[in-house]
């Protein structure tokens, strides 16, 4: 197990520091023509044209599932063609013509010239002499900044705007079966997905590791056929601000490629491992068609004893869930909804979900992150349209006080978001979790400010 990142974030700054976008220092590709902006000033996006045109994958719906879903206990173990991808859980390959094509397509004048951060021997970020009092690059790991310092990028998604909503999400999937431990296989996919289906046909947003998709594409197919939403969580789970520009592109590209080959869809969303993101990485992700999604509460479930886990007692994590449920029931949690970081990483994390999901469903309106944001088209393939309240779980609960901090746009917008206070731990093939510090509250925005930011981001996210 690689040690946890330990760094206490300073308070967020309210004075915006504008960063002049410079050409990428790690790219040998010539800059593309200047990118256009939307009427809001946010950089326009377009469908990723550099991905291969795969044949429609077998056994995958052509759109959101409307009939009975498959809850079979086993899945095919056939992998994608491994020769077309980097080695699983190895750094994403950069010396490849497909990566060169992406590099040539990006406008590097719109990528801030933030130097890559240093990584310690254990993979964790070293904070060095970064000026957190100015936070010039909106570096989440140091300051929990979620609002970019450049005006052409939207704010990160980090919480659900409506009080009482719980944006269900899981990192590090799909959970592959073990080659040598049948006990662990009792929790590998499709166990979690079948459990969600059996509990109110619950939907979730899933942040996928590209390496896991290549080695277990049938699980990704099951997830999308069940109506879950697939997002990118990089190829090999590095701290992304420690990567050069071309390494960032490669970590995104191979994951997007694997998801598209396995399922036929191209995600518009990603989550940084450990939350480690700054405006340089955000700008590359945005130009590759993805908005950044963080969280405002942290279960620390990855750190419980389990396969690839840590030593955090089960009762500690259990206590976080008790606290969130109690706060909602006693009326103290009324500012906005939540995106609580959870994982499908191992047997322990799946067990925690199995314990708490029914109670959460009785207390909150549990839905995918996209559903809580009003985003109905999460992919560049427009035939995939998700219904609102897909899980059918928007009934009255113990505390019905509802406050909308950021009203979702009627279009499929990306929201404004509050700052979280959490850090992450380095991940490996055996330990690819995210969070490390105790769960914490988000800072809420005023309604008028948040609404304006939400509308701005919504316009940008779906402008093209």
QUIPE-V583364 format. One record per residue. PSI is psi in radians with two decimals (none if undefined). OMEGA is omega in whole degrees, 0 to 359 (NA if undefined). D_LAST is the distance of its C-alpha to the last C-alpha in whole Angstrom. Layout:
psi & omega & d_last
PSI & OMEGA & D_LAST
PSI & OMEGA & D_LAST
This chain:
psi & omega & d_last
2.24 & 180 & 43
2.44 & 185 & 41
2.76 & 182 & 42
2.53 & 170 & 40
2.32 & 178 & 38
1.77 & 177 & 40
2.20 & 180 & 39
2.19 & 183 & 39
2.49 & 176 & 36
3.01 & 180 & 36
2.58 & 177 & 35
2.54 & 177 & 32
2.63 & 180 & 32
-0.19 & 177 & 30
2.09 & 181 & 30
2.39 & 177 & 27
1.95 & 183 & 28
2.33 & 182 & 25
2.27 & 178 & 25
2.17 & 181 & 25
2.28 & 183 & 22
2.90 & 176 & 24
2.57 & 183 & 24
2.26 & 182 & 24
-0.42 & 184 & 28
0.13 & 181 & 28
2.34 & 174 & 26
-0.04 & 182 & 28
2.53 & 176 & 25
2.49 & 179 & 24
2.54 & 177 & 21
3.08 & 176 & 18
2.65 & 183 & 17
2.40 & 180 & 16
2.54 & 178 & 12
2.82 & 178 & 10
2.75 & 175 & 10
3.06 & 179 & 9
-0.37 & 179 & 11
-0.18 & 183 & 13
-0.17 & 178 & 13
2.42 & 181 & 11
2.28 & 181 & 10
2.58 & 176 & 6
2.83 & 173 & 6
2.79 & 181 & 6
2.33 & 181 & 8
1.87 & 183 & 12
-0.18 & 185 & 13
-0.07 & 176 & 16
2.57 & 177 & 18
2.72 & 175 & 20
1.60 & 182 & 20
2.66 & 169 & 23
2.67 & 179 & 25
2.21 & 182 & 24
2.53 & 179 & 26
2.57 & 175 & 29
0.34 & 180 & 30
2.39 & 176 & 26
2.75 & 176 & 25
-0.05 & 179 & 22
-3.05 & 182 & 21
2.32 & 184 & 22
2.35 & 179 & 26
-0.20 & 180 & 28
-2.89 & 179 & 31
2.48 & 180 & 34
2.73 & 182 & 32
2.23 & 175 & 34
0.54 & 176 & 37
2.63 & 187 & 39
-0.20 & 183 & 40
2.73 & 178 & 40
2.68 & 177 & 37
2.43 & 181 & 37
0.16 & 179 & 37
2.33 & 181 & 36
2.85 & 169 & 34
2.93 & 179 & 31
1.80 & 187 & 32
-0.38 & 181 & 33
-0.27 & 180 & 34
-0.01 & 186 & 30
2.83 & 171 & 29
2.87 & 175 & 31
2.35 & 179 & 34
2.33 & 177 & 33
0.19 & 170 & 33
2.78 & 178 & 34
2.48 & 183 & 32
2.31 & 181 & 29
2.29 & 179 & 30
-0.44 & 183 & 28
1.31 & 185 & 30
2.50 & 182 & 28
-0.53 & 180 & 26
-0.62 & 177 & 23
-0.69 & 178 & 23
-0.69 & 179 & 24
-0.71 & 178 & 21
-0.80 & 180 & 18
-0.71 & 180 & 20
-0.38 & 184 & 20
-0.29 & 186 & 16
2.60 & 176 & 16
1.76 & 186 & 16
-0.19 & 173 & 19
-0.24 & 179 & 20
0.34 & 175 & 17
1.91 & 182 & 20
2.54 & 186 & 22
0.84 & 177 & 26
2.23 & 179 & 27
2.50 & 175 & 30
2.43 & 178 & 30
2.78 & 180 & 32
2.51 & 176 & 36
2.38 & 175 & 36
3.01 & 182 & 40
-0.44 & 179 & 42
0.05 & 180 & 41
-0.16 & 181 & 37
2.77 & 179 & 37
2.41 & 171 & 35
2.36 & 190 & 38
-0.34 & 172 & 37
-2.35 & 183 & 39
0.45 & 180 & 39
2.33 & 183 & 35
1.53 & 183 & 36
-0.30 & 177 & 35
-0.43 & 176 & 36
-0.50 & 179 & 33
1.07 & 189 & 31
-0.38 & 184 & 29
0.29 & 178 & 26
1.04 & 184 & 26
1.90 & 186 & 27
-0.73 & 185 & 28
-0.53 & 182 & 31
-0.71 & 188 & 33
-0.04 & 185 & 32
0.40 & 180 & 29
2.32 & 177 & 27
-0.07 & 178 & 23
1.90 & 185 & 22
2.63 & 178 & 21
-0.09 & 172 & 23
2.51 & 188 & 20
0.00 & 181 & 18
0.12 & 175 & 15
2.50 & 179 & 15
2.85 & 177 & 15
2.61 & 177 & 18
2.65 & 168 & 19
2.15 & 180 & 19
-0.12 & 175 & 23
2.81 & 176 & 25
2.37 & 187 & 24
-0.47 & 185 & 24
2.16 & 178 & 27
2.42 & 182 & 31
-0.25 & 176 & 32
2.49 & 176 & 29
1.90 & 182 & 29
1.66 & 186 & 26
2.30 & 182 & 28
2.67 & 180 & 27
2.31 & 177 & 28
2.84 & 164 & 28
0.20 & 178 & 29
-3.07 & 348 & 29
2.48 & 182 & 30
1.87 & 183 & 34
2.57 & 174 & 36
2.65 & 179 & 39
2.60 & 178 & 42
-0.36 & 190 & 44
0.24 & 182 & 47
1.74 & 183 & 47
-0.47 & 178 & 47
-0.72 & 178 & 47
-0.61 & 180 & 44
-0.33 & 178 & 43
-0.21 & 181 & 44
-0.07 & 178 & 40
2.81 & 178 & 38
2.48 & 19 & 35
0.48 & 185 & 35
-0.90 & 180 & 38
-0.78 & 182 & 35
-0.65 & 176 & 33
-0.64 & 177 & 36
-0.75 & 178 & 37
-0.73 & 180 & 34
-0.66 & 181 & 34
-0.27 & 181 & 37
1.40 & 175 & 37
0.43 & 181 & 35
0.79 & 188 & 32
2.35 & 177 & 31
2.69 & 181 & 27
2.79 & 171 & 26
2.22 & 186 & 23
2.19 & 179 & 24
1.93 & 192 & 24
2.41 & 169 & 25
2.20 & 182 & 27
-0.68 & 179 & 26
-0.65 & 181 & 30
-0.52 & 178 & 30
-0.75 & 179 & 28
-0.69 & 183 & 30
-0.19 & 180 & 33
1.05 & 183 & 32
-0.46 & 180 & 30
-0.53 & 178 & 31
-0.68 & 177 & 31
-0.68 & 177 & 27
-0.77 & 179 & 27
-0.76 & 183 & 30
-0.82 & 182 & 27
-0.58 & 176 & 24
-0.44 & 177 & 27
-0.16 & 179 & 28
0.18 & 174 & 25
2.85 & 181 & 24
2.28 & 185 & 21
2.32 & 178 & 21
2.97 & 182 & 19
2.41 & 174 & 20
0.48 & 178 & 24
2.94 & 182 & 24
-0.77 & 188 & 26
0.19 & 172 & 30
0.80 & 175 & 29
2.89 & 167 & 30
1.97 & 194 & 30
-0.49 & 179 & 27
-0.14 & 176 & 27
-0.08 & 183 & 31
2.57 & 172 & 29
2.96 & 181 & 28
-0.79 & 182 & 24
-0.54 & 176 & 25
-0.68 & 176 & 26
-0.84 & 179 & 23
-0.79 & 183 & 21
-0.71 & 179 & 24
-0.67 & 177 & 24
-0.84 & 190 & 20
-0.89 & 185 & 20
-0.49 & 177 & 23
-0.80 & 176 & 22
-0.74 & 181 & 19
-0.79 & 181 & 21
-0.76 & 180 & 24
-0.74 & 180 & 22
-0.75 & 180 & 20
-0.70 & 184 & 23
-0.63 & 191 & 25
-0.28 & 180 & 23
0.09 & 181 & 20
2.70 & 179 & 17
1.88 & 185 & 15
2.62 & 174 & 15
0.31 & 188 & 12
2.64 & 175 & 15
2.81 & 175 & 19
2.29 & 179 & 22
2.30 & 171 & 24
2.37 & 182 & 28
0.13 & 186 & 30
0.18 & 189 & 27
1.72 & 182 & 27
2.59 & 171 & 24
-3.09 & 186 & 24
-0.49 & 176 & 21
-0.87 & 181 & 22
-0.71 & 178 & 21
-0.75 & 183 & 18
-0.67 & 177 & 16
-0.79 & 179 & 17
-0.79 & 182 & 16
-0.77 & 180 & 13
-0.34 & 174 & 12
0.20 & 170 & 13
0.25 & 187 & 10
2.45 & 172 & 13
2.68 & 185 & 14
2.29 & 179 & 18
2.20 & 179 & 20
-2.33 & 179 & 24
2.86 & 176 & 26
-0.18 & 174 & 29
2.65 & 190 & 32
2.07 & 182 & 33
-0.34 & 186 & 36
0.43 & 184 & 37
-0.51 & 181 & 38
-0.45 & 189 & 37
0.05 & 175 & 40
2.72 & 175 & 43
2.22 & 181 & 45
3.13 & 181 & 44
1.99 & 182 & 43
0.13 & 182 & 41
-2.79 & 183 & 41
-2.47 & 186 & 43
0.20 & 179 & 46
2.19 & 183 & 45
2.49 & 175 & 47
-0.74 & 184 & 46
-0.50 & 178 & 47
-0.84 & 178 & 45
-0.73 & 176 & 42
-0.69 & 180 & 43
-0.57 & 176 & 44
-0.81 & 179 & 40
-0.71 & 177 & 39
-0.74 & 181 & 43
-0.74 & 180 & 42
-0.71 & 179 & 38
-0.79 & 181 & 40
-0.72 & 181 & 43
-0.67 & 178 & 40
-0.70 & 182 & 38
-0.62 & 183 & 42
0.06 & 174 & 44
0.14 & 180 & 41
-0.18 & 180 & 40
1.51 & 184 & 37
0.12 & 185 & 35
-0.76 & 180 & 32
3.02 & 176 & 29
-3.06 & 189 & 29
2.61 & 167 & 29
1.83 & 184 & 27
2.14 & 182 & 30
2.11 & 175 & 30
2.97 & 185 & 32
2.63 & 166 & 32
0.66 & 190 & 33
-0.72 & 188 & 35
-3.04 & 182 & 38
-0.65 & 183 & 41
-0.74 & 182 & 42
-0.65 & 178 & 38
-0.69 & 178 & 38
-0.68 & 180 & 41
-0.71 & 175 & 40
-0.75 & 180 & 37
-0.58 & 179 & 40
-0.77 & 194 & 42
-0.39 & 185 & 39
-0.81 & 179 & 37
-0.69 & 179 & 39
-0.73 & 177 & 40
-0.71 & 180 & 37
-0.48 & 177 & 36
-0.30 & 187 & 39
-0.66 & 183 & 38
2.92 & 166 & 34
1.64 & 185 & 31
2.21 & 183 & 30
3.00 & 176 & 27
2.81 & 175 & 24
-0.76 & 182 & 22
-0.69 & 179 & 19
-0.72 & 181 & 21
-0.37 & 177 & 22
-0.06 & 182 & 19
0.38 & 179 & 18
2.00 & 183 & 15
-0.21 & 177 & 16
1.54 & 186 & 13
-0.04 & 182 & 14
2.83 & 175 & 13
-0.27 & 174 & 10
1.92 & 193 & 13
-0.21 & 180 & 12
-0.24 & 179 & 16
1.73 & 180 & 16
2.11 & 184 & 17
2.39 & 178 & 19
2.71 & 173 & 21
2.59 & 179 & 22
0.84 & 186 & 26
-0.50 & 182 & 26
-0.12 & 181 & 29
0.56 & 187 & 31
0.44 & 181 & 32
1.03 & 178 & 31
3.07 & 179 & 35
2.53 & 183 & 37
-3.07 & 185 & 38
-0.63 & 177 & 41
2.04 & 187 & 40
0.11 & 177 & 37
2.21 & 183 & 37
2.20 & 174 & 33
2.25 & 176 & 31
1.91 & 180 & 27
-0.67 & 178 & 27
1.85 & 182 & 23
2.14 & 179 & 22
2.49 & 176 & 19
2.69 & 176 & 16
-0.46 & 173 & 16
-3.13 & 187 & 13
1.22 & 190 & 12
2.85 & 171 & 12
2.28 & 190 & 14
2.92 & 163 & 17
2.90 & 186 & 19
2.71 & 179 & 22
2.79 & 181 & 26
2.41 & 173 & 28
2.95 & 174 & 30
1.55 & 184 & 33
2.69 & 175 & 33
-3.14 & 188 & 34
2.99 & 179 & 33
2.68 & 180 & 36
2.58 & 182 & 35
2.65 & 174 & 35
-3.09 & 177 & 36
-0.53 & 181 & 36
-0.42 & 184 & 39
1.60 & 187 & 38
0.55 & 181 & 34
-3.00 & 185 & 34
-0.89 & 199 & 32
2.85 & 184 & 34
-0.59 & 184 & 37
2.80 & 181 & 38
2.65 & 182 & 39
2.60 & 185 & 37
2.87 & 183 & 36
2.70 & 177 & 34
2.70 & 173 & 31
2.19 & 182 & 31
2.63 & 176 & 30
2.79 & 172 & 28
2.69 & 184 & 29
-0.78 & 184 & 27
-0.75 & 179 & 26
-0.82 & 182 & 25
-0.68 & 180 & 23
-0.75 & 179 & 21
-0.75 & 179 & 20
-0.68 & 180 & 19
-0.76 & 180 & 17
-0.67 & 178 & 15
-0.86 & 181 & 14
-0.66 & 180 & 13
-0.77 & 179 & 11
-0.73 & 183 & 9
-0.80 & 189 & 8
-0.55 & 184 & 8
0.54 & 184 & 6
-0.47 & 191 & 4
none & NA & 0
